[in-house]
Amino acid sequence: MANVFLVALGGALGAVARFAVASAFTRKLGTSWPYGTFFINVSGCFLVALFLTAASERYPDMHPGWRYFFPIGFVGA
């Protein structure tokens, strides 16, 4: 049940962050193309790969809850 809470918390925070970043891109670059969505998706893929690599190689004793909170919840939102 704790894992569900971590995914929900990460998802809520990630959704707010995604909305803020997409809105900033829309204000700066307009609506002719979904620049914000493109940036968020590309950077999200990079962040998940970076996080999971760091979690497995540099911090093998990291609490497993972080693997639910960040890549699934926050970035996956």
GROMACS elastic network, one bead per residue, 0.5 to 0.9 nm:
[ bonds ]
;  ai    aj funct       b0    kb
    1     4     6  0.52242   500
    1     5     6  0.65280   500
    1     6     6  0.88364   500
    2     5     6  0.50803   500
    2     6     6  0.62475   500
    2     7     6  0.87372   500
    2    65     6  0.81265   500
    3     6     6  0.50148   500
    3     7     6  0.62184   500
    3     8     6  0.85346   500
    3    65     6  0.64852   500
    3    68     6  0.63651   500
    3    69     6  0.78864   500
    4     7     6  0.52067   500
    4     8     6  0.61166   500
    4     9     6  0.85703   500
    4    68     6  0.82322   500
    5     8     6  0.50224   500
    5     9     6  0.60015   500
    5    10     6  0.84454   500
    5    69     6  0.85647   500
    6     9     6  0.51423   500
    6    10     6  0.59981   500
    6    11     6  0.83231   500
    6    65     6  0.68889   500
    6    66     6  0.80302   500
    6    68     6  0.61624   500
    6    70     6  0.85840   500
    6    73     6  0.71224   500
    7    10     6  0.51454   500
    7    11     6  0.58587   500
    7    12     6  0.85063   500
    7    65     6  0.89272   500
    7    68     6  0.55875   500
    7    70     6  0.79053   500
    7    71     6  0.89615   500
    7    72     6  0.63330   500
    7    74     6  0.75319   500
    8    11     6  0.50009   500
    8    12     6  0.61025   500
    8    13     6  0.86630   500
    8    69     6  0.79449   500
    8    73     6  0.63302   500
    8    74     6  0.86779   500
    9    12     6  0.52089   500
    9    13     6  0.63304   500
    9    14     6  0.84543   500
    9    69     6  0.71416   500
    9    73     6  0.69877   500
    9    74     6  0.78309   500
   10    13     6  0.52506   500
   10    14     6  0.58474   500
   10    15     6  0.84349   500
   10    68     6  0.81054   500
   10    70     6  0.61820   500
   10    71     6  0.85700   500
   10    72     6  0.76797   500
   10    75     6  0.78449   500
   10    76     6  0.85892   500
   10    77     6  0.77705   500
   11    15     6  0.59080   500
   11    16     6  0.85841   500
   11    69     6  0.78202   500
   11    70     6  0.85619   500
   11    72     6  0.77100   500
   11    75     6  0.75309   500
   11    76     6  0.69523   500
   12    15     6  0.52639   500
   12    16     6  0.64917   500
   12    17     6  0.87690   500
   12    73     6  0.77432   500
   12    74     6  0.73217   500
   12    77     6  0.74164   500
   13    16     6  0.53141   500
   13    17     6  0.62608   500
   13    18     6  0.86229   500
   13    73     6  0.82850   500
   13    74     6  0.61920   500
   13    77     6  0.83269   500
   14    18     6  0.59329   500
   14    19     6  0.84857   500
   14    70     6  0.87140   500
   14    73     6  0.69267   500
   14    75     6  0.59944   500
   14    76     6  0.74900   500
   14    77     6  0.53664   500
   15    18     6  0.50386   500
   15    19     6  0.61223   500
   15    20     6  0.85900   500
   15    74     6  0.73654   500
   15    75     6  0.85547   500
   15    76     6  0.87467   500
   15    77     6  0.53046   500
   16    19     6  0.51732   500
   16    20     6  0.62108   500
   16    21     6  0.87146   500
   16    77     6  0.89742   500
   17    20     6  0.51079   500
   17    21     6  0.61789   500
   17    22     6  0.85280   500
   17    74     6  0.86164   500
   18    21     6  0.52660   500
   18    22     6  0.60276   500
   18    23     6  0.84196   500
   18    36     6  0.86066   500
   18    37     6  0.83982   500
   18    40     6  0.69766   500
   18    75     6  0.86680   500
   18    77     6  0.77350   500
   19    22     6  0.52006   500
   19    23     6  0.59663   500
   19    24     6  0.85447   500
   20    23     6  0.51594   500
   20    24     6  0.61913   500
   20    25     6  0.87579   500
   21    24     6  0.51172   500
   21    25     6  0.63178   500
   21    26     6  0.86530   500
   21    36     6  0.65489   500
   21    37     6  0.86882   500
   21    39     6  0.88410   500
   21    40     6  0.75903   500
   22    25     6  0.51930   500
   22    26     6  0.61749   500
   22    27     6  0.86932   500
   22    34     6  0.84000   500
   22    35     6  0.77240   500
   22    37     6  0.62071   500
   22    39     6  0.83963   500
   22    40     6  0.75578   500
   23    26     6  0.50265   500
   23    27     6  0.61790   500
   23    28     6  0.86591   500
   23    36     6  0.73038   500
   24    27     6  0.51837   500
   24    28     6  0.62556   500
   24    29     6  0.85075   500
   24    36     6  0.76856   500
   25    28     6  0.51575   500
   25    29     6  0.57219   500
   25    30     6  0.73669   500
   25    31     6  0.88919   500
   25    34     6  0.85216   500
   25    35     6  0.64272   500
   25    36     6  0.50457   500
   25    37     6  0.87653   500
   25    39     6  0.88342   500
   26    29     6  0.53565   500
   26    31     6  0.58325   500
   26    33     6  0.89613   500
   26    34     6  0.77547   500
   26    35     6  0.73327   500
   26    36     6  0.66344   500
   27    30     6  0.57701   500
   27    31     6  0.82841   500
   29    32     6  0.80592   500
   29    33     6  0.85375   500
   29    35     6  0.74943   500
   29    36     6  0.88998   500
   30    33     6  0.75454   500
   30    34     6  0.85656   500
   30    35     6  0.85475   500
   31    34     6  0.64668   500
   31    35     6  0.81165   500
   32    35     6  0.85985   500
   33    36     6  0.86811   500
   34    37     6  0.54759   500
   34    38     6  0.63388   500
   34    39     6  0.87518   500
   35    38     6  0.51190   500
   35    39     6  0.60791   500
   35    40     6  0.85294   500
   36    39     6  0.51701   500
   36    40     6  0.60547   500
   36    41     6  0.85426   500
   37    40     6  0.51436   500
   37    41     6  0.60756   500
   37    42     6  0.85683   500
   38    41     6  0.52993   500
   38    42     6  0.61650   500
   38    43     6  0.84612   500
   39    42     6  0.53378   500
   39    43     6  0.59233   500
   39    44     6  0.82002   500
   40    43     6  0.52707   500
   40    44     6  0.57390   500
   40    45     6  0.85610   500
   40    75     6  0.89413   500
   41    44     6  0.50004   500
   41    45     6  0.62816   500
   41    46     6  0.87228   500
   41    75     6  0.88946   500
   42    45     6  0.53117   500
   42    46     6  0.64460   500
   42    47     6  0.87582   500
   43    46     6  0.50106   500
   43    47     6  0.60682   500
   43    48     6  0.86208   500
   44    47     6  0.50224   500
   44    48     6  0.61222   500
   44    49     6  0.85756   500
   44    71     6  0.85382   500
   44    75     6  0.57703   500
   44    76     6  0.77867   500
   45    48     6  0.52903   500
   45    49     6  0.62775   500
   45    50     6  0.85706   500
   45    75     6  0.82942   500
   46    49     6  0.52659   500
   46    50     6  0.60510   500
   46    51     6  0.84956   500
   47    50     6  0.50046   500
   47    51     6  0.58598   500
   47    52     6  0.84120   500
   47    71     6  0.79219   500
   47    75     6  0.77400   500
   48    51     6  0.51340   500
   48    52     6  0.60062   500
   48    53     6  0.83741   500
   48    70     6  0.79847   500
   48    71     6  0.53799   500
   48    72     6  0.86724   500
   48    75     6  0.71589   500
   48    76     6  0.89149   500
   49    52     6  0.53542   500
   49    53     6  0.60115   500
   49    54     6  0.84651   500
   49    71     6  0.87739   500
   50    53     6  0.52642   500
   50    54     6  0.60651   500
   50    55     6  0.84338   500
   51    54     6  0.51411   500
   51    55     6  0.58866   500
   51    56     6  0.85460   500
   51    67     6  0.86102   500
   51    70     6  0.82098   500
   51    71     6  0.75368   500
   52    56     6  0.60966   500
   52    57     6  0.84466   500
   52    67     6  0.76156   500
   52    71     6  0.78920   500
   53    56     6  0.53206   500
   53    57     6  0.59284   500
   53    58     6  0.77833   500
   54    57     6  0.52883   500
   54    58     6  0.50694   500
   54    59     6  0.63304   500
   54    60     6  0.83910   500
   55    58     6  0.60111   500
   55    60     6  0.59417   500
   55    61     6  0.82257   500
   55    62     6  0.65644   500
   55    66     6  0.88360   500
   55    67     6  0.81403   500
   56    59     6  0.60277   500
   56    60     6  0.50283   500
   56    61     6  0.84600   500
   56    62     6  0.83578   500
   57    60     6  0.60104   500
   58    61     6  0.88809   500
   59    62     6  0.54424   500
   60    63     6  0.87189   500
   61    64     6  0.83817   500
   62    65     6  0.83800   500
   62    66     6  0.74259   500
   62    67     6  0.87886   500
   63    66     6  0.60400   500
   63    67     6  0.79307   500
   64    67     6  0.54553   500
   64    68     6  0.72040   500
   65    68     6  0.52422   500
   65    69     6  0.62010   500
   65    70     6  0.87020   500
   66    70     6  0.58460   500
   66    71     6  0.80838   500
   67    70     6  0.59432   500
   67    71     6  0.61439   500
   67    72     6  0.71475   500
   67    73     6  0.88529   500
   68    71     6  0.63748   500
   68    72     6  0.53206   500
   68    73     6  0.62739   500
   68    74     6  0.87835   500
   69    72     6  0.61091   500
   69    74     6  0.62254   500
   69    75     6  0.87285   500
   70    73     6  0.54433   500
   70    75     6  0.60950   500
   70    76     6  0.80621   500
   71    74     6  0.60694   500
   71    75     6  0.51018   500
   71    76     6  0.60878   500
   72    75     6  0.62033   500
   72    77     6  0.75412   500
   73    76     6  0.52938   500
   73    77     6  0.58640   500
   74    77     6  0.56203   500
